[in-house]
Amino acid sequence: MSQRSSIEWTDGTWNFVVGCDKLSPGCAGCYAVKDVLRMGSNPNPKVTAANRGLAYRQANGILNWAGAVRLMPERLALPFDWPTPKTVFVNSLSDLFHAQVPPAFIRRAFAVMAATPWHTYQVLTKRAERLAALAPCLDWPANVWMRVSVESQPYAVRADHLRRTGARVKFLSVEPLLGPVKLDLAGLDWVITGGESGPRARPFDPAWALAVRDQCRAAGARFFHKQNGGRNEKATGRPLAGRSYDEMPEVFAVPVPPARDRRRLAAAFTPPAPAGRVSLTLTDPSFAVDRPAADPF
C-alpha cells in the first residue's frame, strides 16, 4: 500500500475499506470481488486477514460478495508515508459510501485527505444518493476528486447527486459502458469511458463511447477512454476511431513535507490502532444484508 496501479488514470490505490455488495448491472463483472477472493488465500497472513471471508464463488461459478464490509483504520495513515505526490484511487476494493461505512469513518478519511494536499484522491461510488446526503457534512478539500458510476441510461441520474457535492473536480466513470447514454454534463469536469473486460464481458460498441466524447466536447468536459474491453482486452486496445483519448483535469503541485512532519501529522489524524488489531468487520444487526441463494450478478 499504496499498490502501484495498472489503471491508466491513477498512480496507485489506498484500500482502508474492503468488501461491498453488487448494486446495479455495472457490478456484474466486478474486478474487485475477484481480487479480494484471490487475496483471501494469500500466503501473507496479513493480506489473508484483511480479505478472507468477504467474497465467495456461487454454485453457478459467478463470484459475489459475502455481504460484509471491513474497516481498517490502521491503513488510514498510509498516505503520510508516501514520499512523492500520487494520484490515488480511494478504496478500489470497496465503496466509501456503502451503507455499512459509518459517517464518522468517512469524515476521518476526508480529514486525512485534507491533511495530505500533495496527493490527489479520486473517490468513486455507485451509491450516489448516500453521497449527496452526506456531502453537506463533509469538508471538500481541493485535492479530493469525486465521481459516480453511470453504466447505462437508467443510472445517469447519479450525476444529479454528484452535482450536489462540494468537490472541486466532479467526474463520471461511464464503465462498463453497456449501451448508449445521454448525459447531463453541466457542472462536471471529466468523463471516463470503457468497455467491460474478462471472460463474461458484455458487448461494447465504440460508437457509444464516441457519442460520449461528443457530449464532452459540447459541454467543455475532458474525455478519457480507458479500454474497448472484451474477452481479450489487450487485443481490443484503447483507441477509438484510430486515436487514444487521455484528457485529465489539472493536478496542482504541492510540496511534500519532510518525513518528520508527515509522521507528526499521521499521529494527529490517525491514532494507532490497539495492539494486535487488524481490522473491524461491521456486524451490527441494523447493517444486516439478506443474500439470495444465487445472486444473478
C-alpha positions in Angstrom: 0.0 0.0 0.0 -0.2 2.2 -1.9 -0.3 -0.6 -4.5 1.0 0.6 -7.9 -1.9 0.5 -10.3 -2.1 -0.6 -13.9 -5.2 1.7 -14.3 -4.3 4.4 -16.8 -5.8 7.3 -14.9 -4.2 6.8 -11.5 -0.9 6.0 -9.8 -2.0 3.7 -7.0 -4.7 2.6 -4.7 -5.5 3.1 -1.0 -7.8 0.5 0.5 -8.8 1.2 4.1 -12.3 -0.4 3.4 -12.7 -3.8 1.8 -15.9 -5.6 0.9 -19.0 -4.5 -0.9 -22.4 -5.6 -2.5 -23.4 -5.7 -6.1 -25.8 -2.8 -6.6 -26.6 -2.5 -10.3 -25.9 -4.1 -13.6 -22.5 -2.5 -13.9 -21.4 -4.6 -10.9 -21.9 -7.9 -12.6 -18.3 -8.4 -13.7 -16.8 -6.6 -10.7 -13.0 -7.0 -10.8 -12.7 -6.1 -7.1 -14.6 -9.2 -5.9 -12.1 -11.4 -7.9 -9.1 -9.6 -6.4 -10.5 -9.9 -2.8 -11.3 -13.6 -3.2 -7.8 -14.2 -4.5 -6.2 -12.3 -1.7 -8.2 -14.1 0.9 -5.9 -17.1 0.2 -2.7 -15.2 0.0 0.4 -16.8 1.7 0.9 -13.5 3.6 -1.2 -13.8 6.8 -1.8 -10.0 6.9 -3.2 -10.0 3.4 -5.3 -13.0 4.1 -6.8 -11.5 7.3 -7.8 -8.3 5.5 -9.6 -10.1 2.7 -10.8 -13.5 4.0 -14.5 -14.2 4.1 -15.5 -11.1 2.1 -16.1 -12.8 -1.3 -17.2 -16.3 -2.5 -17.9 -18.3 -5.6 -21.5 -19.1 -6.2 -22.7 -22.5 -7.4 -23.1 -21.1 -10.9 -19.4 -20.1 -10.9 -20.1 -16.3 -10.6 -18.1 -14.5 -8.0 -20.0 -12.5 -5.4 -19.6 -10.5 -2.2 -20.4 -12.1 1.1 -22.2 -9.0 2.5 -19.6 -7.8 5.0 -17.6 -4.6 4.8 -14.3 -4.5 6.7 -12.9 -1.2 8.0 -9.1 -1.0 8.5 -8.4 2.3 10.4 -4.8 1.3 10.7 -4.4 1.9 7.0 -5.7 5.5 7.1 -2.2 6.8 7.9 -0.6 5.3 4.8 -0.6 8.5 2.6 1.7 10.2 5.1 4.3 7.5 4.4 4.4 8.2 0.6 7.4 10.5 -0.1 6.3 11.7 -3.5 2.9 13.0 -4.7 0.5 10.4 -6.0 -2.8 10.3 -7.8 -4.7 7.8 -5.7 -7.8 5.7 -6.4 -9.5 5.6 -3.0 -10.9 2.2 -2.0 -10.6 0.3 -5.3 -11.9 -2.8 -3.4 -15.0 -1.3 -1.9 -17.2 1.8 -1.9 -16.5 4.5 0.7 -20.2 5.5 0.7 -21.5 2.0 1.3 -24.3 2.0 3.9 -22.0 -0.1 6.3 -19.3 2.6 6.4 -20.2 5.0 9.3 -20.3 8.7 8.5 -17.6 9.3 11.3 -15.2 7.0 9.5 -15.9 8.8 6.1 -15.2 12.1 7.8 -11.9 10.7 9.3 -10.8 9.6 5.8 -11.6 13.0 4.4 -9.6 14.6 7.2 -6.6 12.5 6.2 -7.0 13.6 2.5 -7.2 17.2 3.5 -4.1 16.9 5.6 -2.1 15.5 2.7 -2.7 18.1 -0.1 0.3 16.9 -2.0 -1.6 13.8 -3.1 -4.7 13.9 -5.4 -7.5 11.5 -4.4 -10.1 10.0 -6.7 -13.1 8.7 -4.9 -15.7 6.6 -6.7 -19.2 5.5 -5.7 -22.3 3.9 -7.1 -24.2 5.0 -4.0 -24.8 8.5 -5.2 -27.9 9.1 -3.0 -25.8 8.5 0.2 -23.0 10.6 -1.2 -25.5 13.5 -1.7 -27.0 13.0 1.7 -23.6 13.1 3.5 -21.9 15.7 1.3 -23.0 18.7 3.4 -21.4 17.1 6.5 -18.0 16.7 4.7 -15.2 19.2 4.1 -14.2 19.1 0.5 -10.5 19.9 0.0 -9.4 20.8 -3.5 -7.3 17.5 -3.8 -10.4 15.3 -3.4 -12.0 14.5 -6.8 -15.4 12.9 -6.6 -17.1 10.7 -9.2 -20.0 8.4 -9.7 -20.5 5.4 -12.0 -23.0 5.5 -14.8 -23.1 2.3 -16.8 -26.3 2.8 -18.7 -29.1 5.3 -19.2 -31.2 4.4 -16.1 -28.2 5.4 -13.9 -27.5 8.7 -15.5 -29.4 10.3 -12.6 -26.4 9.6 -10.4 -24.8 12.7 -11.9 -27.5 14.8 -10.4 -26.5 13.6 -6.9 -22.8 14.2 -7.7 -23.6 17.9 -8.6 -24.8 18.4 -5.0 -21.3 17.8 -3.6 -18.6 20.4 -2.9 -15.9 18.6 -4.8 -13.7 20.8 -6.9 -13.5 18.1 -9.6 -16.6 16.2 -10.3 -16.5 13.4 -12.9 -18.2 10.3 -14.2 -17.0 6.7 -14.7 -19.0 5.5 -17.6 -17.8 2.0 -17.5 -18.5 -0.7 -18.1 -20.5 1.2 -20.8 -23.4 -1.2 -21.5 -25.3 0.9 -24.0 -25.8 4.4 -25.5 -26.2 7.1 -22.8 -27.3 10.7 -23.0 -25.6 12.6 -20.1 -26.2 16.0 -18.5 -22.7 17.2 -18.0 -23.5 20.6 -16.6 -21.0 21.3 -13.7 -19.0 18.2 -14.4 -15.3 18.3 -15.3 -14.3 14.9 -16.7 -15.7 11.6 -18.1 -14.0 8.2 -18.3 -15.5 5.6 -20.6 -14.6 1.9 -21.1 -15.9 -1.4 -22.2 -16.2 -4.4 -20.0 -13.4 -6.9 -20.0 -13.0 -10.5 -18.8 -14.5 -13.9 -19.7 -18.1 -12.8 -19.2 -17.6 -9.4 -20.9 -20.8 -7.9 -22.3 -20.8 -6.3 -25.8 -19.3 -2.9 -26.3 -19.9 -0.6 -29.3 -17.2 2.1 -29.8 -19.9 4.3 -31.2 -21.4 4.6 -27.6 -18.1 6.0 -26.3 -17.6 8.3 -29.3 -21.1 9.7 -28.6 -20.0 10.4 -25.0 -16.8 12.1 -26.4 -19.0 14.4 -28.5 -21.2 15.2 -25.5 -18.0 16.1 -23.5 -16.9 18.4 -26.4 -20.2 20.2 -26.4 -20.2 20.6 -22.6 -16.5 21.6 -22.2 -15.7 18.4 -20.2 -12.5 16.4 -20.5 -12.7 12.9 -22.0 -10.7 9.8 -21.3 -11.3 6.4 -22.9 -9.8 3.6 -20.8 -10.4 0.5 -22.9 -12.6 -1.2 -25.5 -13.0 -4.2 -23.4 -13.9 -7.7 -24.5 -12.6 -11.1 -23.5 -9.1 -10.2 -24.8 -8.6 -6.6 -23.6 -5.1 -6.4 -25.0 -6.3 -7.3 -28.5 -9.1 -4.7 -28.5 -6.9 -2.0 -27.0 -7.8 1.6 -26.2 -8.1 3.6 -29.5 -11.4 5.0 -30.6 -11.7 5.8 -34.3 -7.9 5.4 -34.7 -6.7 7.5 -31.7 -6.4 7.4 -27.9 -8.1 9.9 -25.5 -6.2 10.7 -22.3 -7.5 14.0 -21.1 -7.5 14.7 -17.3 -8.1 17.6 -15.0 -5.1 19.6 -13.8 -3.3 18.2 -10.8 -2.0 21.0 -8.6 1.6 20.7 -7.4 2.0 20.9 -3.6 5.4 20.3 -1.9 5.7 17.2 0.2 6.7 18.0 3.9 9.8 16.3 5.4 9.3 12.8 6.8 9.3 14.0 10.4 6.5 16.5 9.7 4.5 13.8 8.0 4.9 11.5 10.9 3.6 14.2 13.3 0.6 14.7 11.0 -0.1 11.0 10.9 -0.2 10.8 14.7 -2.6 13.7 14.9 -5.1 12.5 12.3 -4.9 8.7 12.6 -4.2 7.5 16.1 -2.6 4.0 16.0 -5.0 1.0 16.4 -4.8 -1.1 19.5 -2.0 -3.7 19.5 -2.9 -6.8 17.6 -5.9 -5.2 15.8 -6.0 -5.9 12.1 -9.5 -4.8 11.1 -13.1 -4.2 12.0 -15.9 -6.0 10.4 -19.3 -4.4 11.0 -21.8 -6.9 12.5 -24.4 -4.6 13.8 -27.8 -6.2 13.1 -29.0 -2.9 11.6 -26.5 -3.4 8.8 -27.7 -7.0 8.0 -27.8 -7.9 4.3 -30.2 -10.6 3.0 -28.3 -12.7 0.5 -30.2 -14.6 -2.2 -29.1 -18.2 -2.7 -27.7 -17.3 -6.1 -27.4 -13.6 -7.0 -27.8 -13.2 -10.8 -25.0 -10.7 -10.7 
